[in-house]
Structures are given as structure tokens and as C-alpha cells.
Amino acid sequence: LTKRETDVMEIFWAHDEDLSARDIQQYLPDITVNSIQPVLKRLQKKEYIHVSGFSQHTKSLMRVYRPLVSKAQEILLLMVKQCKDKAFLEELQGIIAKKLK
């Protein structure tokens, strides 16, 4: 994830409710809603978030999003991607194979 994508995901992980671009902008006041929307599209394309519904703010209808990936899952993915210990990765693969049975 990029720095901006990580910033947005941290907001999702810190809140239990579905969030719109406007909601996220309240926690990232240094960027505009128009700057957040492309980040949300990228996160959706990467399957980190999904559209969970719609919300109305004044007269405009907005998409609200919910994360598909937890912070723990993201940390685990990063650790596995950066791991160079083949024995550890094979052990992890065995654990995963047992879990999938």
C-alpha cells in the first residue's frame, strides 16, 4: 500500500462504522474529499475495502465503505512478503495447509 492508502486504511481500522470519503476527510484534514476518492477506488480495486451502502449528506448521496482486510491480516501479509527464511515459510505453509483441511 502507498502511504496515503495506509493512512486511509488506518482510519477504517480505527472505526467500527462504515465510512464515506467525507467521513475520512474529517480525520485527514490536510487532503480534500476529491483527493480521497481516487484512494478509495484503488483500495477497492486491491480488495482492501468494498462499498457497503450509501449515505446521504445534505442533498448528495455518497458511497460508504467497509474494510475487507483487518490490520492483523495486513501485518501478516507484509511479514510473509518480506520474510527470507525459507524454513519459516515452509512451516507456515504447513500450518496453513492443515488449517484449510
C-alpha positions in Angstrom: 0.0 0.0 0.0 1.1 3.6 -0.6 1.5 6.0 2.3 -1.9 7.6 1.5 -3.6 4.2 1.2 -2.2 3.2 4.5 -3.4 6.4 6.1 -6.9 5.7 4.9 -6.8 2.1 6.0 -5.7 3.1 9.5 -8.9 5.2 9.7 -11.0 2.3 8.7 -9.3 0.0 11.2 -9.8 2.6 14.0 -13.5 2.8 13.4 -16.2 0.2 13.5 -18.7 2.0 11.3 -18.9 2.3 7.6 -17.2 5.4 6.3 -17.6 7.8 3.3 -14.9 9.9 1.7 -16.3 12.9 3.6 -16.0 10.9 6.9 -12.4 10.0 6.1 -11.6 13.6 5.2 -12.6 14.6 8.8 -9.7 12.5 10.1 -7.3 13.6 7.3 -7.9 17.4 7.1 -4.8 18.0 5.0 -6.4 16.5 1.9 -9.7 17.1 0.1 -12.6 14.7 -0.5 -11.7 14.8 -4.2 -8.2 13.5 -3.3 -9.6 10.7 -1.1 -11.9 9.3 -3.7 -9.2 8.0 -6.0 -7.5 6.4 -3.0 -10.8 4.6 -2.1 -11.1 3.4 -5.7 -7.6 2.0 -5.6 -8.2 0.3 -2.3 -11.4 -1.2 -3.7 -9.6 -2.4 -6.7 -7.0 -4.0 -4.5 -9.8 -5.6 -2.5 -9.0 -3.9 0.8 -12.4 -2.2 1.0 -15.8 -2.6 -0.5 -18.9 -0.5 -1.0 -21.2 -1.4 1.9 -24.0 1.0 1.1 -24.9 4.6 0.6 -25.3 7.6 2.9 -27.0 11.0 2.3 -25.2 14.2 3.2 -27.4 17.3 2.6 -28.6 16.7 -1.0 -25.9 14.4 -2.1 -25.8 10.6 -2.0 -22.4 9.1 -1.1 -20.9 5.6 -1.1 -19.9 4.2 2.3 -17.1 1.7 2.6 -16.1 -1.1 4.9 -12.7 -2.8 5.1 -12.3 -6.4 3.8 -8.8 -6.8 5.3 -8.1 -6.4 9.0 -5.0 -4.7 10.3 -3.7 -8.1 11.6 -4.1 -9.6 8.2 -2.2 -6.7 6.6 0.6 -7.1 9.1 0.8 -10.8 8.4 0.9 -10.3 4.6 3.7 -7.8 4.9 5.7 -10.1 7.2 5.3 -13.0 4.8 6.2 -10.9 1.8 9.4 -9.6 3.5 10.4 -12.9 5.0 13.5 -14.5 3.5 13.7 -17.5 5.9 12.7 -20.5 3.7 12.3 -22.9 6.7 9.9 -20.5 8.4 7.8 -20.0 5.2 7.6 -23.8 4.7 6.5 -24.2 8.4 3.9 -21.5 7.8 2.7 -23.2 4.6 2.2 -26.4 6.6 0.2 -24.7 9.2 -2.0 -23.1 6.5 -2.4 -26.4 4.7 -3.7 -28.0 8.0 -6.0 -25.1 8.6 -7.5 -25.4 5.2 -8.4 -29.1 5.7 
